[in-house]
């Protein structure tokens, strides 16, 4: 990685910083508590797998955070099970519990399966399990940030001087880095950030992180994007994705699809920043759409917004078809969503 790349990563705000998002330390997993950012920068300490799983379910972290926290949890289990007769059994149990925390985010499963492979190889080669998984964790983290930086540089090239860029939810390191790179290259974009109800990831995470990276940012409500497009304020729509299927469908925070429809109506290209499609997901039918507790819709930041007798519904993600997507931005370039199989294998991990 180049010196300027290291400098950019070092500037990432607390929830995204390589040393803070999630780490294994002194027998515990420390997870940047995104529920308390930007007003506090604190980490939640988890002493066992169940505490890590509960933290993921309780939205202490989301997006790229759960795979990173879960990877740290495997290292914790490996250290705790160093004297067990069958340490792989404990790792498999941990893997299953952690995968169940966020059923839509298949990246979580893929990272954990990679950890189990690393553990099995270490056992076969008679290498210390705990040390092998610590090395695997550092490699996993390094690959994530290198990929994010390469993807960011490609995405920044898509931004033109003075562009208004709409996003949705918290698009993680690649998007924040892309906007910072565009800003520092003199393009001076303005990023429009919907609040992202009911957890306000846009308001609490995306907007403050962009501001801290020196990017011009405007926070808007979730209902405003179509009108902003009609006003001519938006020239690009960019999000991350929890899953990209092999046939080019994009699964992301609910509300993404709505904005994609509006973008198509106003001839605004929609680009998706992704680590690549999931070979295990040929199409959207293979993706489980998480439905969270409907009660979460009746409040905001712990404050009730309606009465308890009002019925609610909370699918956490939606699915955008490939005909609404201008390109999937990966470290390999900007790819046609209809031809992902040309670059990515249909089996194995990316």
C-alpha positions as CSV (number, residue, x, y, z in Angstrom):
1,X,0.0,0.0,0.0
2,X,1.3,3.5,-0.9
3,X,2.1,6.1,1.7
4,X,-0.9,8.2,0.7
5,X,-3.1,5.2,1.0
6,X,-1.8,4.6,4.6
7,X,-2.4,8.3,5.3
8,X,-6.0,8.1,4.1
9,X,-6.8,5.0,6.1
10,X,-5.2,6.6,9.2
11,X,-7.6,9.5,8.8
12,X,-10.8,7.4,8.7
13,X,-13.1,8.3,11.6
14,X,-13.6,6.1,14.6
15,X,-16.3,3.7,13.4
16,X,-14.2,2.9,10.3
17,X,-10.6,3.2,11.5
18,X,-8.6,0.0,11.1
19,X,-7.7,0.0,14.8
20,X,-11.2,0.7,16.0
21,X,-13.9,-1.0,13.9
22,X,-13.3,-4.3,15.7
23,X,-10.2,-5.8,17.3
24,X,-9.1,-8.7,19.5
25,X,-7.3,-7.6,22.6
26,X,-6.4,-9.2,25.9
27,X,-8.8,-12.1,25.5
28,X,-11.8,-10.0,24.4
29,X,-13.3,-8.5,21.3
30,X,-13.6,-4.7,21.3
31,X,-16.2,-3.3,18.8
32,X,-16.6,0.4,18.0
33,X,-20.1,1.2,19.3
34,X,-21.8,2.8,16.4
35,X,-24.9,3.4,18.4
36,X,-23.1,6.1,20.4
37,X,-21.2,7.7,17.6
38,X,-20.8,10.7,16.8
39,X,-21.4,11.9,20.4
40,X,-19.1,9.4,22.0
41,X,-16.2,7.3,20.7
42,X,-16.3,4.2,22.8
43,X,-15.9,0.4,22.2
44,X,-18.0,-2.4,23.6
45,X,-15.9,-5.1,25.2
46,X,-17.2,-8.7,24.6
47,X,-15.8,-11.6,26.5
48,X,-17.5,-14.5,24.7
49,X,-19.2,-15.4,21.4
50,X,-22.7,-14.8,22.7
51,X,-21.8,-11.2,23.7
52,X,-20.4,-10.6,20.2
53,X,-23.5,-12.1,18.6
54,X,-25.8,-10.0,20.8
55,X,-23.8,-6.8,19.9
56,X,-24.3,-7.5,16.2
57,X,-28.0,-8.2,16.7
58,X,-28.4,-5.0,18.8
59,X,-26.8,-2.9,16.1
60,X,-23.6,-2.0,18.0
61,X,-22.1,-2.5,14.5
62,X,-23.5,-3.1,11.0
63,X,-22.4,-3.2,7.4
64,X,-18.7,-4.3,7.3
65,X,-18.6,-4.3,11.1
66,X,-20.2,-7.7,11.8
67,X,-17.8,-9.7,9.6
68,X,-14.9,-8.0,11.3
69,X,-16.3,-8.5,14.8
70,X,-17.1,-12.1,14.0
71,X,-13.6,-12.7,12.7
72,X,-12.2,-11.4,16.0
73,X,-14.6,-13.7,17.8
74,X,-13.1,-16.7,16.1
75,X,-9.7,-15.7,17.3
76,X,-11.1,-15.3,20.8
77,X,-12.6,-18.8,20.7
78,X,-9.3,-20.3,19.3
79,X,-7.5,-18.8,22.3
80,X,-10.1,-20.0,24.8
81,X,-10.1,-23.5,23.3
82,X,-6.3,-23.9,23.0
83,X,-6.4,-27.0,25.3
84,X,-9.6,-28.6,24.0
85,X,-9.5,-32.0,22.4
86,X,-11.5,-30.8,19.4
87,X,-11.1,-27.0,19.1
88,X,-12.6,-27.0,15.6
89,X,-16.0,-28.0,17.1
90,X,-16.0,-24.9,19.2
91,X,-15.2,-22.8,16.2
92,X,-18.0,-24.4,14.2
93,X,-20.5,-23.7,16.9
94,X,-19.3,-20.1,17.1
95,X,-19.6,-19.8,13.3
96,X,-23.2,-20.9,13.3
97,X,-24.2,-18.6,16.1
98,X,-22.5,-15.6,14.5
99,X,-23.9,-16.3,11.0
100,X,-27.4,-16.3,12.5
101,X,-27.1,-12.7,13.8
102,X,-27.6,-11.0,10.4
103,X,-29.1,-13.5,7.8
104,X,-29.0,-11.1,4.9
105,X,-25.3,-10.1,5.2
106,X,-23.7,-13.1,3.4
107,X,-20.3,-11.5,3.8
108,X,-20.4,-12.5,7.4
109,X,-20.8,-16.2,6.4
110,X,-18.0,-16.0,3.9
111,X,-15.5,-14.5,6.3
112,X,-16.3,-17.0,9.0
113,X,-16.0,-19.9,6.6
114,X,-12.6,-18.6,5.6
115,X,-11.6,-18.6,9.3
116,X,-12.7,-22.2,9.6
117,X,-10.7,-23.2,6.6
118,X,-7.6,-21.5,8.1
119,X,-8.2,-23.3,11.3
120,X,-8.6,-26.7,9.7
121,X,-5.4,-26.1,7.6
122,X,-3.5,-25.1,10.8
123,X,-4.6,-28.3,12.5
124,X,-3.7,-30.5,9.6
125,X,-0.3,-28.9,9.4
126,X,0.1,-29.1,13.2
127,X,0.6,-25.4,13.6
128,X,-0.7,-23.5,16.7
129,X,-4.4,-22.8,16.2
130,X,-4.6,-19.5,18.0
131,X,-1.5,-18.0,16.3
132,X,-2.7,-19.2,12.9
133,X,-6.1,-17.5,13.4
134,X,-4.5,-14.3,14.6
135,X,-2.5,-14.2,11.4
136,X,-5.7,-15.0,9.4
137,X,-7.5,-12.1,11.1
138,X,-4.7,-9.6,10.3
139,X,-4.7,-10.8,6.7
140,X,-8.5,-10.5,6.5
141,X,-8.4,-7.0,7.9
142,X,-5.6,-6.0,5.6
143,X,-7.4,-7.3,2.5
144,X,-10.6,-5.5,3.5
145,X,-8.9,-2.1,3.7
146,X,-6.7,-2.6,0.6
147,X,-9.8,-3.6,-1.4
148,X,-11.8,-0.6,0.0
149,X,-9.0,1.8,-1.0
150,X,-8.8,0.4,-4.5
151,X,-12.5,0.5,-5.0
152,X,-12.6,4.0,-3.6
153,X,-10.1,5.2,-6.2
154,X,-12.2,3.8,-9.0
155,X,-15.4,5.2,-7.6
156,X,-13.8,8.7,-7.2
157,X,-13.1,8.7,-10.9
158,X,-16.8,8.5,-11.6
159,X,-17.4,11.8,-9.7
160,X,-17.3,14.9,-11.8
161,X,-16.5,18.4,-10.6
162,X,-19.4,19.9,-8.6
163,X,-21.4,16.7,-8.6
164,X,-24.2,16.1,-6.1
165,X,-23.9,12.5,-4.9
166,X,-26.8,10.8,-3.1
167,X,-26.1,7.8,-0.9
168,X,-28.2,5.6,1.4
169,X,-27.4,4.3,4.9
170,X,-23.7,3.9,5.8
171,X,-21.7,2.8,2.8
172,X,-18.6,2.1,4.9
173,X,-14.9,2.8,4.2
174,X,-14.9,2.5,0.4
175,X,-17.6,5.2,-0.1
176,X,-16.2,7.6,2.5
177,X,-12.7,7.2,1.0
178,X,-14.0,7.7,-2.5
179,X,-15.7,11.0,-1.5
180,X,-12.5,12.1,0.3
181,X,-10.4,11.3,-2.7
182,X,-12.8,13.2,-5.0
183,X,-12.7,16.2,-2.7
184,X,-8.9,16.2,-2.5
185,X,-8.6,16.0,-6.2
186,X,-10.5,19.3,-6.5
187,X,-13.9,17.9,-7.6
188,X,-15.7,19.3,-4.5
189,X,-18.7,17.0,-4.5
190,X,-21.7,17.6,-2.2
191,X,-22.9,14.3,-0.7
192,X,-26.6,14.2,0.2
193,X,-27.2,11.8,3.1
194,X,-30.7,10.6,4.0
195,X,-31.2,10.0,7.7
196,X,-32.0,6.3,7.2
197,X,-34.8,5.5,9.6
198,X,-35.3,4.0,12.1
199,X,-31.7,3.6,13.2
200,X,-30.4,6.8,11.6
201,X,-27.2,5.4,10.2
202,X,-27.1,8.2,7.7
203,X,-27.5,10.9,10.3
204,X,-25.3,9.3,13.0
205,X,-22.6,7.6,10.9
206,X,-22.4,8.7,7.2
207,X,-22.8,12.4,7.6
208,X,-20.4,12.9,10.5
209,X,-17.7,10.6,8.9
210,X,-17.9,12.6,5.7
211,X,-17.7,15.9,7.5
212,X,-14.6,14.7,9.4
213,X,-13.0,13.7,6.1
214,X,-13.5,17.3,4.8
215,X,-16.3,16.4,2.4
216,X,-19.2,18.8,1.8
217,X,-22.3,17.1,3.2
218,X,-26.0,17.7,3.5
219,X,-28.2,15.7,5.7
220,X,-31.8,15.2,4.4
221,X,-34.8,13.2,5.3
222,X,-35.6,9.8,3.7
223,X,-38.4,11.3,1.7
224,X,-36.4,14.0,0.0
225,X,-34.2,12.3,-2.7
226,X,-36.7,12.3,-5.6
227,X,-37.4,16.0,-5.1
228,X,-33.6,16.7,-4.9
229,X,-33.2,14.9,-8.2
230,X,-36.0,16.9,-9.8
231,X,-34.3,20.1,-8.6
232,X,-31.1,19.0,-10.4
233,X,-29.1,18.7,-7.2
234,X,-28.1,15.0,-7.7
235,X,-25.8,13.8,-10.5
236,X,-24.8,10.4,-9.1
237,X,-26.3,7.8,-6.8
238,X,-23.8,5.6,-4.9
239,X,-24.3,3.0,-2.2
240,X,-22.7,0.0,-0.8
241,X,-24.4,-3.4,-0.9
242,X,-24.9,-6.1,1.7
243,X,-25.1,-8.6,-1.1
244,X,-24.7,-8.5,-4.9
245,X,-26.1,-11.6,-6.5
246,X,-24.4,-13.3,-9.5
247,X,-27.2,-12.0,-11.7
248,X,-26.7,-8.4,-10.7
249,X,-29.4,-7.8,-8.1
250,X,-28.4,-5.5,-5.3
251,X,-29.5,-6.1,-1.7
252,X,-29.0,-3.1,0.5
253,X,-30.6,-1.1,3.3
254,X,-34.4,-0.7,2.7
255,X,-34.9,2.5,0.8
256,X,-32.1,1.8,-1.7
257,X,-34.6,0.5,-4.3
258,X,-36.9,3.5,-4.0
259,X,-34.0,5.9,-4.7
260,X,-32.9,3.7,-7.6
261,X,-36.3,4.0,-9.2
262,X,-36.2,7.8,-8.8
263,X,-32.7,7.9,-10.2
264,X,-33.7,6.1,-13.3
265,X,-36.7,8.5,-13.8
266,X,-34.2,11.4,-13.7
267,X,-31.5,9.7,-15.8
268,X,-29.0,9.6,-12.9
269,X,-26.6,6.7,-12.9
270,X,-26.7,4.4,-9.8
271,X,-23.3,2.8,-8.9
272,X,-22.8,0.1,-6.2
273,X,-19.6,-0.1,-4.4
274,X,-19.0,-3.8,-3.6
275,X,-16.4,-6.4,-2.8
276,X,-17.9,-8.5,-5.6
277,X,-20.9,-10.7,-6.0
278,X,-21.5,-13.7,-3.8
279,X,-21.0,-16.9,-5.8
280,X,-23.4,-18.7,-3.5
281,X,-26.2,-16.3,-4.4
282,X,-27.2,-16.9,-8.1
283,X,-30.2,-14.6,-7.7
284,X,-32.3,-12.7,-5.1
285,X,-34.2,-15.9,-4.1
286,X,-31.1,-17.1,-2.5
287,X,-30.9,-14.1,-0.1
288,X,-32.8,-14.0,3.2
289,X,-34.3,-10.6,3.8
290,X,-34.0,-9.9,7.5
291,X,-37.2,-8.7,9.1
292,X,-36.3,-6.9,12.4
293,X,-38.5,-6.4,15.4
294,X,-41.5,-4.2,14.2
295,X,-41.3,-2.4,17.5
296,X,-38.1,-0.7,16.3
297,X,-40.3,1.3,13.8
298,X,-42.4,2.8,16.6
299,X,-39.4,4.7,18.1
300,X,-36.4,6.7,17.2
301,X,-33.3,6.7,19.4
302,X,-35.3,5.3,22.3
303,X,-38.1,7.9,22.0
304,X,-41.5,6.7,21.0
305,X,-42.9,8.2,17.8
306,X,-46.3,6.6,17.9
307,X,-48.5,4.6,20.3
308,X,-47.7,1.0,21.2
309,X,-51.0,-0.3,19.6
310,X,-50.0,0.8,16.1
311,X,-49.0,-2.2,13.9
312,X,-45.7,-1.9,12.1
313,X,-43.5,-3.8,9.6
314,X,-39.7,-3.7,9.3
315,X,-37.9,-5.5,6.4
316,X,-34.3,-4.2,6.9
317,X,-33.3,-4.6,3.3
318,X,-34.7,-4.3,-0.2
319,X,-33.6,-5.6,-3.6
320,X,-32.7,-3.4,-6.6
321,X,-32.8,-5.2,-10.0
322,X,-29.8,-4.9,-12.3
323,X,-31.6,-2.8,-15.0
324,X,-31.6,0.1,-12.5
325,X,-27.8,-0.3,-11.8
326,X,-25.3,1.6,-14.0
327,X,-22.3,-0.4,-12.7
328,X,-21.0,-2.5,-9.8
329,X,-17.8,-0.8,-8.7
330,X,-15.2,-3.3,-7.4
331,X,-11.4,-3.4,-7.1
332,X,-11.5,-4.9,-10.6
333,X,-13.2,-1.9,-12.1
334,X,-16.8,-0.8,-13.0
335,X,-18.6,-4.0,-14.0
336,X,-21.8,-4.5,-15.9
337,X,-24.3,-6.0,-13.4
338,X,-25.5,-8.4,-16.1
339,X,-22.1,-9.8,-16.8
340,X,-20.6,-10.3,-13.3
341,X,-19.9,-14.0,-14.1
342,X,-17.2,-12.8,-16.6
343,X,-15.0,-11.6,-13.8
344,X,-16.1,-13.7,-10.8
345,X,-16.4,-17.5,-10.5
346,X,-19.8,-19.0,-9.7
347,X,-18.4,-21.1,-6.9
348,X,-16.0,-20.5,-4.1
349,X,-15.3,-17.2,-2.3
350,X,-14.3,-13.9,-3.8
